[in-house]
Amino acid sequence: MTQNNSDVIFVGNKPPMSYVLAIITSLSAGNLKEITLKARGQAITTAVDAAEITRNRFIKDLKVSKIAIGTVEMPPREGETKSRMVSTMEITLTKK
Amino acid sequence: MTQNNSDVIFVGNKPPMSYVLAIITSLSAGNLKEITLKARGQAITTAVDAAEITRNRFIKDLKVSKIAIGTVEMPPREGETKSRMVSTMEITLTKK
C-alpha cells in the first residue's frame, strides 16, 4: 500500500462521532482505500467506538484489517517526577 | 472480576493490576497456554493496559495472538428508554 491511498487519524478526547466523520471524509476523498486510527490511554475506547460506528452505520463494506496494541513512555506531567507508560492502539480499516 | 475455570477473564472497572494478577495466576495454574481478555466500553482501555503490563513486566514470552473488536446491544439503564450500543474487545494472549 502506497502512502497515497492510506491515511492516519489520531484519536483524542473528542466524541467518537467526530472521528467517524473524519473517517468518512477521508475515505470519500479520492481513491483512499485504507485508514489507520491511532489512540492512546482512554482514547483507545473512543477509537474502537469510532471504528464500530463507522462500520455498522455508515460504510458497511469496511473491514478491520489490522489491530495492534503497544506501550509508549510519556514524559512526566507537571508536578510529577516520573514518566508514565501509556497503552496505545492502532486500528486499520480497509475498504473492499 | 468474573473468572471461571476456562481461559477467559472478563475485564471490568477495577485497576489494571487486578487483571494482571488474574492473568499471571491463570497462566501459572496447570498447563494453560492461552488466555482471552474480554472487555466492553471504558474497560477496553483497562484490558489493553493489563495485557501490556503483563507482557512488558511479568511474562516476557507472552504474545498477543489475536485482537478482535465488536459491538453489543445493552438494555436501557434505569431512567433510559433506548438500548445502547457498546463496543467490545477481545485480546488473546498466548504463551510460547
N, CA and C atoms of all chains as a GROMACS GRO file, in nm:
protein
  576
    1MET      N    1   0.086  -0.121   0.000
    1MET     CA    2   0.000   0.000   0.000
    1MET      C    3   0.088   0.125   0.000
    2THR      N    4   0.070   0.213  -0.099
    2THR     CA    5   0.148   0.336  -0.103
    2THR      C    6   0.087   0.439  -0.008
    3GLN      N    7   0.164   0.543   0.018
    3GLN     CA    8   0.115   0.645   0.111
    3GLN      C    9  -0.005   0.720   0.055
    4ASN      N   10  -0.017   0.719  -0.079
    4ASN     CA   11  -0.125   0.793  -0.143
    4ASN      C   12  -0.264   0.745  -0.105
    5ASN      N   13  -0.280   0.612  -0.091
    5ASN     CA   14  -0.415   0.567  -0.059
    5ASN      C   15  -0.425   0.511   0.083
    6SER      N   16  -0.343   0.566   0.172
    6SER     CA   17  -0.352   0.530   0.313
    6SER      C   18  -0.347   0.658   0.396
    7ASP      N   19  -0.419   0.661   0.506
    7ASP     CA   20  -0.425   0.783   0.586
    7ASP      C   21  -0.428   0.747   0.734
    8VAL      N   22  -0.384   0.841   0.817
    8VAL     CA   23  -0.383   0.818   0.962
    8VAL      C   24  -0.469   0.924   1.031
    9ILE      N   25  -0.552   0.880   1.124
    9ILE     CA   26  -0.630   0.973   1.206
    9ILE      C   27  -0.591   0.951   1.352
   10PHE      N   28  -0.549   1.058   1.418
   10PHE     CA   29  -0.515   1.048   1.560
   10PHE      C   30  -0.640   1.072   1.644
   11VAL      N   31  -0.675   0.974   1.725
   11VAL     CA   32  -0.797   0.983   1.805
   11VAL      C   33  -0.762   1.040   1.942
   12GLY      N   34  -0.832   1.147   1.979
   12GLY     CA   35  -0.809   1.210   2.110
   12GLY      C   36  -0.934   1.207   2.195
   13ASN      N   37  -0.961   1.317   2.265
   13ASN     CA   38  -1.072   1.314   2.361
   13ASN      C   39  -1.201   1.381   2.314
   14LYS      N   40  -1.217   1.392   2.181
   14LYS     CA   41  -1.347   1.438   2.129
   14LYS      C   42  -1.446   1.322   2.130
   15PRO      N   43  -1.574   1.351   2.107
   15PRO     CA   44  -1.671   1.241   2.100
   15PRO      C   45  -1.642   1.152   1.979
   16PRO      N   46  -1.677   1.021   1.988
   16PRO     CA   47  -1.649   0.927   1.880
   16PRO      C   48  -1.698   0.976   1.744
   17MET      N   49  -1.814   1.045   1.743
   17MET     CA   50  -1.874   1.090   1.616
   17MET      C   51  -1.782   1.184   1.537
   18SER      N   52  -1.698   1.262   1.607
   18SER     CA   53  -1.602   1.349   1.538
   18SER      C   54  -1.508   1.267   1.451
   19TYR      N   55  -1.466   1.153   1.506
   19TYR     CA   56  -1.370   1.069   1.433
   19TYR      C   57  -1.440   0.987   1.325
   20VAL      N   58  -1.566   0.951   1.350
   20VAL     CA   59  -1.646   0.884   1.246
   20VAL      C   60  -1.653   0.974   1.123
   21LEU      N   61  -1.682   1.102   1.145
   21LEU     CA   62  -1.690   1.198   1.034
   21LEU      C   63  -1.555   1.212   0.964
   22ALA      N   64  -1.447   1.212   1.042
   22ALA     CA   65  -1.313   1.222   0.983
   22ALA      C   66  -1.283   1.100   0.896
   23ILE      N   67  -1.324   0.983   0.942
   23ILE     CA   68  -1.301   0.859   0.865
   23ILE      C   69  -1.380   0.864   0.734
   24ILE      N   70  -1.509   0.900   0.746
   24ILE     CA   71  -1.595   0.906   0.626
   24ILE      C   72  -1.541   1.008   0.527
   25THR      N   73  -1.500   1.124   0.577
   25THR     CA   74  -1.446   1.229   0.490
   25THR      C   75  -1.321   1.181   0.418
   26SER      N   76  -1.230   1.119   0.494
   26SER     CA   77  -1.105   1.070   0.434
   26SER      C   78  -1.130   0.966   0.326
   27LEU      N   79  -1.221   0.872   0.356
   27LEU     CA   80  -1.247   0.763   0.263
   27LEU      C   81  -1.325   0.810   0.140
   28SER      N   82  -1.396   0.922   0.154
   28SER     CA   83  -1.472   0.974   0.040
   28SER      C   84  -1.384   1.050  -0.056
   29ALA      N   85  -1.269   1.098  -0.006
   29ALA     CA   86  -1.181   1.180  -0.089
   29ALA      C   87  -1.090   1.093  -0.173
   30GLY      N   88  -1.099   1.105  -0.302
   30GLY     CA   89  -1.009   1.036  -0.394
   30GLY      C   90  -1.019   0.885  -0.386
   31ASN      N   91  -0.904   0.820  -0.403
   31ASN     CA   92  -0.905   0.674  -0.410
   31ASN      C   93  -0.848   0.610  -0.283
   32LEU      N   94  -0.871   0.675  -0.170
   32LEU     CA   95  -0.823   0.623  -0.043
   32LEU      C   96  -0.897   0.494  -0.007
   33LYS      N   97  -0.820   0.388   0.022
   33LYS     CA   98  -0.881   0.258   0.050
   33LYS      C   99  -0.859   0.213   0.194
   34GLU      N  100  -0.770   0.285   0.263
   34GLU     CA  101  -0.729   0.234   0.394
   34GLU      C  102  -0.707   0.350   0.490
   35ILE      N  103  -0.748   0.331   0.614
   35ILE     CA  104  -0.729   0.436   0.713
   35ILE      C  105  -0.688   0.372   0.845
   36THR      N  106  -0.593   0.436   0.914
   36THR     CA  107  -0.548   0.382   1.042
   36THR      C  108  -0.581   0.482   1.154
   37LEU      N  109  -0.651   0.431   1.256
   37LEU     CA  110  -0.680   0.512   1.374
   37LEU      C  111  -0.572   0.486   1.477
   38LYS      N  112  -0.513   0.593   1.531
   38LYS     CA  113  -0.413   0.576   1.636
   38LYS      C  114  -0.463   0.644   1.763
   39ALA      N  115  -0.452   0.573   1.876
   39ALA     CA  116  -0.503   0.628   2.002
   39ALA      C  117  -0.417   0.581   2.116
   40ARG      N  118  -0.418   0.657   2.225
   40ARG     CA  119  -0.352   0.608   2.346
   40ARG      C  120  -0.436   0.640   2.469
   41GLY      N  121  -0.410   0.564   2.576
   41GLY     CA  122  -0.482   0.586   2.701
   41GLY      C  123  -0.632   0.570   2.683
   42GLN      N  124  -0.708   0.656   2.751
   42GLN     CA  125  -0.854   0.646   2.748
   42GLN      C  126  -0.913   0.660   2.609
   43ALA      N  127  -0.838   0.724   2.517
   43ALA     CA  128  -0.889   0.742   2.381
   43ALA      C  129  -0.898   0.611   2.304
   44ILE      N  130  -0.839   0.504   2.358
   44ILE     CA  131  -0.847   0.373   2.293
   44ILE      C  132  -0.992   0.331   2.276
   45THR      N  133  -1.072   0.351   2.381
   45THR     CA  134  -1.215   0.317   2.374
   45THR      C  135  -1.284   0.399   2.266
   46THR      N  136  -1.249   0.527   2.256
   46THR     CA  137  -1.308   0.615   2.154
   46THR      C  138  -1.274   0.565   2.014
   47ALA      N  139  -1.150   0.518   1.996
   47ALA     CA  140  -1.108   0.466   1.865
   47ALA      C  141  -1.190   0.343   1.826
   48VAL      N  142  -1.212   0.252   1.923
   48VAL     CA  143  -1.293   0.133   1.897
   48VAL      C  144  -1.437   0.175   1.864
   49ASP      N  145  -1.491   0.268   1.943
   49ASP     CA  146  -1.627   0.318   1.917
   49ASP      C  147  -1.637   0.376   1.775
   50ALA      N  148  -1.541   0.460   1.737
   50ALA     CA  149  -1.546   0.525   1.606
   50ALA      C  150  -1.539   0.421   1.494
   51ALA      N  151  -1.452   0.322   1.509
   51ALA     CA  152  -1.439   0.216   1.408
   51ALA      C  153  -1.570   0.138   1.396
   52GLU      N  154  -1.628   0.103   1.511
   52GLU     CA  155  -1.751   0.022   1.511
   52GLU      C  156  -1.870   0.100   1.455
   53ILE      N  157  -1.884   0.226   1.495
   53ILE     CA  158  -1.996   0.308   1.446
   53ILE      C  159  -1.985   0.325   1.294
   54THR      N  160  -1.862   0.351   1.246
   54THR     CA  161  -1.844   0.370   1.102
   54THR      C  162  -1.882   0.243   1.025
   55ARG      N  163  -1.836   0.128   1.076
   55ARG     CA  164  -1.863   0.002   1.007
   55ARG      C  165  -2.010  -0.038   1.012
   56ASN      N  166  -2.071  -0.017   1.128
   56ASN     CA  167  -2.209  -0.065   1.144
   56ASN      C  168  -2.313   0.028   1.083
   57ARG      N  169  -2.286   0.158   1.087
   57ARG     CA  170  -2.390   0.251   1.046
   57ARG      C  171  -2.366   0.318   0.911
   58PHE      N  172  -2.238   0.334   0.872
   58PHE     CA  173  -2.212   0.419   0.757
   58PHE      C  174  -2.146   0.349   0.638
   59ILE      N  175  -2.038   0.277   0.661
   59ILE     CA  176  -1.967   0.215   0.548
   59ILE      C  177  -1.962   0.065   0.573
   60LYS      N  178  -2.063  -0.005   0.520
   60LYS     CA  179  -2.082  -0.147   0.552
   60LYS      C  180  -1.972  -0.235   0.496
   61ASP      N  181  -1.905  -0.191   0.389
   61ASP     CA  182  -1.802  -0.276   0.330
   61ASP      C  183  -1.662  -0.245   0.385
   62LEU      N  184  -1.657  -0.182   0.503
   62LEU     CA  185  -1.530  -0.150   0.567
   62LEU      C  186  -1.491  -0.266   0.658
   63LYS      N  187  -1.366  -0.311   0.644
   63LYS     CA  188  -1.319  -0.424   0.725
   63LYS      C  189  -1.208  -0.382   0.818
   64VAL      N  190  -1.207  -0.441   0.937
   64VAL     CA  191  -1.095  -0.421   1.028
   64VAL      C  192  -0.983  -0.513   0.980
   65SER      N  193  -0.881  -0.457   0.917
   65SER     CA  194  -0.777  -0.542   0.858
   65SER      C  195  -0.661  -0.566   0.954
   66LYS      N  196  -0.644  -0.477   1.052
   66LYS     CA  197  -0.534  -0.495   1.146
   66LYS      C  198  -0.563  -0.422   1.277
   67ILE      N  199  -0.529  -0.486   1.388
   67ILE     CA  200  -0.534  -0.418   1.518
   67ILE      C  201  -0.404  -0.448   1.590
   68ALA      N  202  -0.341  -0.346   1.642
   68ALA     CA  203  -0.217  -0.366   1.718
   68ALA      C  204  -0.222  -0.287   1.847
   69ILE      N  205  -0.165  -0.344   1.954
   69ILE     CA  206  -0.155  -0.269   2.079
   69ILE      C  207  -0.008  -0.254   2.115
   70GLY      N  208   0.024  -0.153   2.194
   70GLY     CA  209   0.162  -0.130   2.235
   70GLY      C  210   0.168  -0.038   2.355
   71THR      N  211   0.288   0.004   2.388
   71THR     CA  212   0.310   0.091   2.504
   71THR      C  213   0.408   0.201   2.465
   72VAL      N  214   0.381   0.324   2.506
   72VAL     CA  215   0.478   0.432   2.489
   72VAL      C  216   0.505   0.496   2.625
   73GLU      N  217   0.628   0.548   2.636
   73GLU     CA  218   0.664   0.620   2.758
   73GLU      C  219   0.633   0.767   2.737
   74MET      N  220   0.554   0.824   2.829
   74MET     CA  221   0.519   0.966   2.819
   74MET      C  222   0.598   1.044   2.923
   75PRO      N  223   0.641   1.166   2.888
   75PRO     CA  224   0.714   1.247   2.986
   75PRO      C  225   0.624   1.281   3.105
   76PRO      N  226   0.685   1.304   3.222
   76PRO     CA  227   0.604   1.333   3.341
   76PRO      C  228   0.518   1.458   3.319
   77ARG      N  229   0.396   1.456   3.373
   77ARG     CA  230   0.313   1.576   3.370
   77ARG      C  231   0.360   1.675   3.476
   78GLU      N  232   0.311   1.796   3.468
   78GLU     CA  233   0.351   1.899   3.564
   78GLU      C  234   0.322   1.850   3.707
   79GLY      N  235   0.420   1.862   3.795
   79GLY     CA  236   0.402   1.820   3.933
   79GLY      C  237   0.439   1.675   3.956
   80GLU      N  238   0.468   1.602   3.844
   80GLU     CA  239   0.510   1.463   3.859
   80GLU      C  240   0.659   1.453   3.832
   81THR      N  241   0.720   1.349   3.885
   81THR     CA  242   0.864   1.335   3.866
   81THR      C  243   0.899   1.217   3.774
   82LYS      N  244   0.808   1.120   3.766
   82LYS     CA  245   0.838   1.001   3.687
   82LYS      C  246   0.760   1.001   3.557
   83SER      N  247   0.822   0.946   3.452
   83SER     CA  248   0.748   0.930   3.327
   83SER      C  249   0.648   0.816   3.345
   84ARG      N  250   0.546   0.819   3.259
   84ARG     CA  251   0.440   0.719   3.269
   84ARG      C  252   0.440   0.630   3.145
   85MET      N  253   0.401   0.504   3.163
   85MET     CA  254   0.383   0.415   3.050
   85MET      C  255   0.235   0.422   3.010
   86VAL      N  256   0.211   0.446   2.884
   86VAL     CA  257   0.073   0.459   2.836
   86VAL      C  258   0.048   0.358   2.724
   87SER      N  259  -0.066   0.289   2.732
   87SER     CA  260  -0.102   0.193   2.627
   87SER      C  261  -0.144   0.264   2.499
   88THR      N  262  -0.112   0.201   2.387
   88THR     CA  263  -0.151   0.257   2.257
   88THR      C  264  -0.227   0.151   2.176
   89MET      N  265  -0.301   0.198   2.078
   89MET     CA  266  -0.372   0.106   1.991
   89MET      C  267  -0.380   0.162   1.850
   90GLU      N  268  -0.368   0.074   1.752
   90GLU     CA  269  -0.385   0.112   1.613
   90GLU      C  270  -0.488   0.020   1.549
   91ILE      N  271  -0.587   0.080   1.486
   91ILE     CA  272  -0.689   0.002   1.416
   91ILE      C  273  -0.684   0.042   1.269
   92THR      N  274  -0.659  -0.054   1.180
   92THR     CA  275  -0.658  -0.024   1.038
   92THR      C  276  -0.788  -0.074   0.973
   93LEU      N  277  -0.854   0.019   0.904
   93LEU     CA  278  -0.980  -0.012   0.837
   93LEU      C  279  -0.956  -0.010   0.686
   94THR      N  280  -1.003  -0.113   0.616
   94THR     CA  281  -0.980  -0.121   0.473
   94THR      C  282  -1.112  -0.136   0.399
   95LYS      N  283  -1.125  -0.058   0.293
   95LYS     CA  284  -1.246  -0.061   0.211
   95LYS      C  285  -1.230  -0.164   0.102
   96LYS      N  286  -1.332  -0.246   0.083
   96LYS     CA  287  -1.322  -0.351  -0.020
   96LYS      C  288  -1.322  -0.292  -0.160
   97MET      N  289  -1.452  -0.868   3.902
   97MET     CA  290  -1.392  -0.962   3.808
   97MET      C  291  -1.461  -1.097   3.818
   98THR      N  292  -1.499  -1.150   3.702
   98THR     CA  293  -1.557  -1.284   3.697
   98THR      C  294  -1.455  -1.374   3.630
   99GLN      N  295  -1.421  -1.482   3.695
   99GLN     CA  296  -1.324  -1.571   3.632
   99GLN      C  297  -1.364  -1.715   3.658
  100ASN      N  298  -1.384  -1.791   3.549
  100ASN     CA  299  -1.417  -1.932   3.569
  100ASN      C  300  -1.294  -2.017   3.542
  101ASN      N  301  -1.316  -2.146   3.525
  101ASN     CA  302  -1.202  -2.238   3.509
  101ASN      C  303  -1.142  -2.236   3.369
  102SER      N  304  -1.209  -2.173   3.276
  102SER     CA  305  -1.157  -2.169   3.139
  102SER      C  306  -1.055  -2.056   3.126
  103ASP      N  307  -1.023  -2.026   3.003
  103ASP     CA  308  -0.915  -1.931   2.980
  103ASP      C  309  -0.966  -1.791   2.946
  104VAL      N  310  -1.079  -1.751   3.004
  104VAL     CA  311  -1.135  -1.619   2.976
  104VAL      C  312  -1.138  -1.534   3.103
  105ILE      N  313  -1.092  -1.411   3.091
  105ILE     CA  314  -1.101  -1.316   3.202
  105ILE      C  315  -1.186  -1.198   3.157
  106PHE      N  316  -1.291  -1.169   3.232
  106PHE     CA  317  -1.375  -1.055   3.200
  106PHE      C  318  -1.320  -0.931   3.270
  107VAL      N  319  -1.284  -0.831   3.192
  107VAL     CA  320  -1.224  -0.710   3.247
  107VAL      C  321  -1.333  -0.608   3.276
  108GLY      N  322  -1.336  -0.559   3.398
  108GLY     CA  323  -1.436  -0.460   3.439
  108GLY      C  324  -1.370  -0.332   3.483
  109ASN      N  325  -1.421  -0.273   3.590
  109ASN     CA  326  -1.373  -0.139   3.628
  109ASN      C  327  -1.276  -0.136   3.746
  110LYS      N  328  -1.210  -0.250   3.772
  110LYS     CA  329  -1.103  -0.247   3.872
  110LYS      C  330  -0.975  -0.192   3.809
  111PRO      N  331  -0.874  -0.163   3.889
  111PRO     CA  332  -0.748  -0.116   3.831
  111PRO      C  333  -0.683  -0.227   3.747
  112PRO      N  334  -0.606  -0.189   3.644
  112PRO     CA  335  -0.544  -0.287   3.554
  112PRO      C  336  -0.467  -0.396   3.629
  113MET      N  337  -0.401  -0.358   3.740
  113MET     CA  338  -0.318  -0.453   3.813
  113MET      C  339  -0.397  -0.574   3.864
  114SER      N  340  -0.525  -0.557   3.896
  114SER     CA  341  -0.609  -0.670   3.938
  114SER      C  342  -0.614  -0.776   3.829
  115TYR      N  343  -0.626  -0.730   3.704
  115TYR     CA  344  -0.637  -0.823   3.592
  115TYR      C  345  -0.502  -0.882   3.555
  116VAL      N  346  -0.395  -0.802   3.574
  116VAL     CA  347  -0.260  -0.854   3.553
  116VAL      C  348  -0.239  -0.975   3.645
  117LEU      N  349  -0.277  -0.959   3.772
  117LEU     CA  350  -0.262  -1.068   3.868
  117LEU      C  351  -0.348  -1.188   3.828
  118ALA      N  352  -0.468  -1.163   3.778
  118ALA     CA  353  -0.555  -1.272   3.734
  118ALA      C  354  -0.493  -1.348   3.617
  119ILE      N  355  -0.432  -1.274   3.524
  119ILE     CA  356  -0.367  -1.337   3.408
  119ILE      C  357  -0.250  -1.424   3.455
  120ILE      N  358  -0.165  -1.367   3.541
  120ILE     CA  359  -0.048  -1.441   3.589
  120ILE      C  360  -0.090  -1.565   3.665
  121THR      N  361  -0.192  -1.551   3.750
  121THR     CA  362  -0.242  -1.664   3.827
  121THR      C  363  -0.294  -1.775   3.735
  122SER      N  364  -0.375  -1.735   3.637
  122SER     CA  365  -0.433  -1.833   3.544
  122SER      C  366  -0.324  -1.907   3.467
  123LEU      N  367  -0.226  -1.832   3.418
  123LEU     CA  368  -0.122  -1.894   3.335
  123LEU      C  369  -0.026  -1.980   3.419
  124SER      N  370  -0.019  -1.950   3.548
  124SER     CA  371   0.069  -2.029   3.635
  124SER      C  372   0.004  -2.161   3.674
  125ALA      N  373  -0.129  -2.165   3.669
  125ALA     CA  374  -0.201  -2.285   3.713
  125ALA      C  375  -0.208  -2.386   3.601
  126GLY      N  376  -0.155  -2.505   3.623
  126GLY     CA  377  -0.164  -2.612   3.525
  126GLY      C  378  -0.092  -2.580   3.396
  127ASN      N  379  -0.143  -2.634   3.288
  127ASN     CA  380  -0.073  -2.618   3.160
  127ASN      C  381  -0.146  -2.524   3.065
  128LEU      N  382  -0.212  -2.425   3.123
  128LEU     CA  383  -0.283  -2.327   3.042
  128LEU      C  384  -0.182  -2.244   2.962
  129LYS      N  385  -0.206  -2.235   2.830
  129LYS     CA  386  -0.113  -2.165   2.742
  129LYS      C  387  -0.173  -2.038   2.683
  130GLU      N  388  -0.303  -2.024   2.698
  130GLU     CA  389  -0.371  -1.915   2.630
  130GLU      C  390  -0.479  -1.855   2.717
  131ILE      N  391  -0.491  -1.724   2.711
  131ILE     CA  392  -0.593  -1.658   2.791
  131ILE      C  393  -0.656  -1.546   2.708
  132THR      N  394  -0.788  -1.530   2.722
  132THR     CA  395  -0.856  -1.424   2.646
  132THR      C  396  -0.917  -1.324   2.743
  133LEU      N  397  -0.883  -1.197   2.721
  133LEU     CA  398  -0.942  -1.088   2.799
  133LEU      C  399  -1.062  -1.035   2.722
  134LYS      N  400  -1.176  -1.024   2.791
  134LYS     CA  401  -1.295  -0.968   2.726
  134LYS      C  402  -1.336  -0.842   2.800
  135ALA      N  403  -1.362  -0.736   2.725
  135ALA     CA  404  -1.398  -0.609   2.788
  135ALA      C  405  -1.498  -0.535   2.702
  136ARG      N  406  -1.574  -0.447   2.764
  136ARG     CA  407  -1.659  -0.358   2.684
  136ARG      C  408  -1.659  -0.218   2.743
  137GLY      N  409  -1.692  -0.122   2.656
  137GLY     CA  410  -1.696   0.019   2.697
  137GLY      C  411  -1.561   0.066   2.748
  138GLN      N  412  -1.564   0.147   2.854
  138GLN     CA  413  -1.440   0.206   2.907
  138GLN      C  414  -1.340   0.100   2.953
  139ALA      N  415  -1.387  -0.020   2.986
  139ALA     CA  416  -1.296  -0.124   3.033
  139ALA      C  417  -1.202  -0.173   2.922
  140ILE      N  418  -1.228  -0.135   2.797
  140ILE     CA  419  -1.141  -0.173   2.686
  140ILE      C  420  -0.999  -0.122   2.712
  141THR      N  421  -0.989   0.002   2.757
  141THR     CA  422  -0.856   0.058   2.787
  141THR      C  423  -0.788  -0.021   2.898
  142THR      N  424  -0.864  -0.061   2.999
  142THR     CA  425  -0.809  -0.140   3.109
  142THR      C  426  -0.756  -0.274   3.059
  143ALA      N  427  -0.829  -0.335   2.965
  143ALA     CA  428  -0.785  -0.464   2.909
  143ALA      C  429  -0.652  -0.449   2.836
  144VAL      N  430  -0.640  -0.342   2.756
  144VAL     CA  431  -0.514  -0.317   2.685
  144VAL      C  432  -0.401  -0.293   2.786
  145ASP      N  433  -0.430  -0.211   2.888
  145ASP     CA  434  -0.329  -0.186   2.992
  145ASP      C  435  -0.284  -0.316   3.058
  146ALA      N  436  -0.379  -0.400   3.096
  146ALA     CA  437  -0.346  -0.526   3.164
  146ALA      C  438  -0.261  -0.616   3.075
  147ALA      N  439  -0.299  -0.625   2.947
  147ALA     CA  440  -0.221  -0.708   2.853
  147ALA      C  441  -0.080  -0.655   2.839
  148GLU      N  442  -0.067  -0.524   2.825
  148GLU     CA  443   0.065  -0.463   2.804
  148GLU      C  444   0.153  -0.474   2.928
  149ILE      N  445   0.095  -0.449   3.045
  149ILE     CA  446   0.173  -0.458   3.170
  149ILE      C  447   0.221  -0.602   3.190
  150THR      N  448   0.132  -0.699   3.166
  150THR     CA  449   0.170  -0.839   3.184
  150THR      C  450   0.286  -0.877   3.090
  151ARG      N  451   0.275  -0.835   2.963
  151ARG     CA  452   0.377  -0.870   2.864
  151ARG      C  453   0.510  -0.800   2.891
  152ASN      N  454   0.502  -0.672   2.929
  152ASN     CA  455   0.626  -0.594   2.943
  152ASN      C  456   0.698  -0.620   3.076
  153ARG      N  457   0.621  -0.645   3.181
  153ARG     CA  458   0.685  -0.652   3.313
  153ARG      C  459   0.694  -0.791   3.371
  154PHE      N  460   0.603  -0.881   3.333
  154PHE     CA  461   0.596  -1.007   3.406
  154PHE      C  462   0.621  -1.132   3.323
  155ILE      N  463   0.552  -1.147   3.209
  155ILE     CA  464   0.569  -1.270   3.130
  155ILE      C  465   0.616  -1.230   2.990
  156LYS      N  466   0.748  -1.225   2.976
  156LYS     CA  467   0.808  -1.169   2.854
  156LYS      C  468   0.779  -1.253   2.729
  157ASP      N  469   0.753  -1.384   2.747
  157ASP     CA  470   0.729  -1.468   2.629
  157ASP      C  471   0.580  -1.479   2.596
  158LEU      N  472   0.502  -1.383   2.644
  158LEU     CA  473   0.359  -1.381   2.614
  158LEU      C  474   0.337  -1.299   2.488
  159LYS      N  475   0.261  -1.357   2.395
  159LYS     CA  476   0.235  -1.287   2.268
  159LYS      C  477   0.088  -1.254   2.253
  160VAL      N  478   0.060  -1.138   2.191
  160VAL     CA  479  -0.077  -1.106   2.155
  160VAL      C  480  -0.109  -1.183   2.028
  161SER      N  481  -0.188  -1.290   2.040
  161SER     CA  482  -0.211  -1.374   1.922
  161SER      C  483  -0.335  -1.332   1.845
  162LYS      N  484  -0.427  -1.262   1.912
  162LYS     CA  485  -0.548  -1.219   1.841
  162LYS      C  486  -0.612  -1.100   1.911
  163ILE      N  487  -0.658  -1.005   1.833
  163ILE     CA  488  -0.737  -0.894   1.888
  163ILE      C  489  -0.860  -0.879   1.801
  164ALA      N  490  -0.976  -0.871   1.862
  164ALA     CA  491  -1.099  -0.852   1.786
  164ALA      C  492  -1.183  -0.744   1.850
  165ILE      N  493  -1.252  -0.664   1.768
  165ILE     CA  494  -1.344  -0.566   1.823
  165ILE      C  495  -1.484  -0.594   1.772
  166GLY      N  496  -1.584  -0.548   1.845
  166GLY     CA  497  -1.722  -0.572   1.806
  166GLY      C  498  -1.816  -0.477   1.878
  167THR      N  499  -1.944  -0.504   1.862
  167THR     CA  500  -2.047  -0.420   1.924
  167THR      C  501  -2.154  -0.509   1.984
  168VAL      N  502  -2.200  -0.476   2.105
  168VAL     CA  503  -2.316  -0.545   2.161
  168VAL      C  504  -2.422  -0.443   2.198
  169GLU      N  505  -2.548  -0.490   2.195
  169GLU     CA  506  -2.659  -0.404   2.234
  169GLU      C  507  -2.686  -0.429   2.382
  170MET      N  508  -2.685  -0.321   2.462
  170MET     CA  509  -2.709  -0.334   2.606
  170MET      C  510  -2.849  -0.283   2.636
  171PRO      N  511  -2.920  -0.349   2.730
  171PRO     CA  512  -3.054  -0.300   2.765
  171PRO      C  513  -3.045  -0.160   2.826
  172PRO      N  514  -3.153  -0.082   2.817
  172PRO     CA  515  -3.151   0.054   2.872
  172PRO      C  516  -3.125   0.053   3.022
  173ARG      N  517  -3.049   0.151   3.068
  173ARG     CA  518  -3.028   0.166   3.212
  173ARG      C  519  -3.152   0.230   3.273
  174GLU      N  520  -3.158   0.225   3.404
  174GLU     CA  521  -3.274   0.283   3.472
  174GLU      C  522  -3.290   0.430   3.434
  175GLY      N  523  -3.409   0.468   3.398
  175GLY     CA  524  -3.435   0.606   3.360
  175GLY      C  525  -3.415   0.631   3.212
  176GLU      N  526  -3.363   0.528   3.141
  176GLU     CA  527  -3.346   0.543   2.998
  176GLU      C  528  -3.452   0.459   2.926
  177THR      N  529  -3.481   0.496   2.803
  177THR     CA  530  -3.583   0.421   2.730
  177THR      C  531  -3.523   0.340   2.615
  178LYS      N  532  -3.408   0.385   2.565
  178LYS     CA  533  -3.349   0.316   2.450
  178LYS      C  534  -3.231   0.229   2.491
  179SER      N  535  -3.215   0.117   2.420
  179SER     CA  536  -3.097   0.034   2.443
  179SER      C  537  -2.976   0.105   2.383
  180ARG      N  538  -2.857   0.070   2.434
  180ARG     CA  539  -2.735   0.136   2.388
  180ARG      C  540  -2.647   0.036   2.316
  181MET      N  541  -2.571   0.085   2.218
  181MET     CA  542  -2.472   0.002   2.152
  181MET      C  543  -2.338   0.027   2.224
  182VAL      N  544  -2.274  -0.082   2.263
  182VAL     CA  545  -2.149  -0.070   2.336
  182VAL      C  546  -2.039  -0.148   2.264
  183SER      N  547  -1.922  -0.085   2.250
  183SER     CA  548  -1.809  -0.152   2.185
  183SER      C  549  -1.750  -0.260   2.275
  184THR      N  550  -1.702  -0.366   2.213
  184THR     CA  551  -1.638  -0.474   2.287
  184THR      C  552  -1.499  -0.501   2.228
  185MET      N  553  -1.417  -0.567   2.310
  185MET     CA  554  -1.285  -0.603   2.261
  185MET      C  555  -1.242  -0.734   2.325
  186GLU      N  556  -1.176  -0.817   2.246
  186GLU     CA  557  -1.117  -0.941   2.297
  186GLU      C  558  -0.970  -0.943   2.263
  187ILE      N  559  -0.888  -0.968   2.362
  187ILE     CA  560  -0.743  -0.980   2.340
  187ILE      C  561  -0.701  -1.119   2.384
  188THR      N  562  -0.644  -1.196   2.292
  188THR     CA  563  -0.596  -1.330   2.327
  188THR      C  564  -0.444  -1.327   2.342
  189LEU      N  565  -0.399  -1.375   2.459
  189LEU     CA  566  -0.256  -1.381   2.489
  189LEU      C  567  -0.213  -1.527   2.489
  190THR      N  568  -0.102  -1.557   2.420
  190THR     CA  569  -0.055  -1.694   2.411
  190THR      C  570   0.089  -1.704   2.459
  191LYS      N  571   0.112  -1.804   2.542
  191LYS     CA  572   0.245  -1.828   2.596
  191LYS      C  573   0.320  -1.920   2.503
  192LYS      N  574   0.443  -1.884   2.472
  192LYS     CA  575   0.524  -1.966   2.381
  192LYS      C  576   0.564  -2.097   2.446
   0.00000   0.00000   0.00000
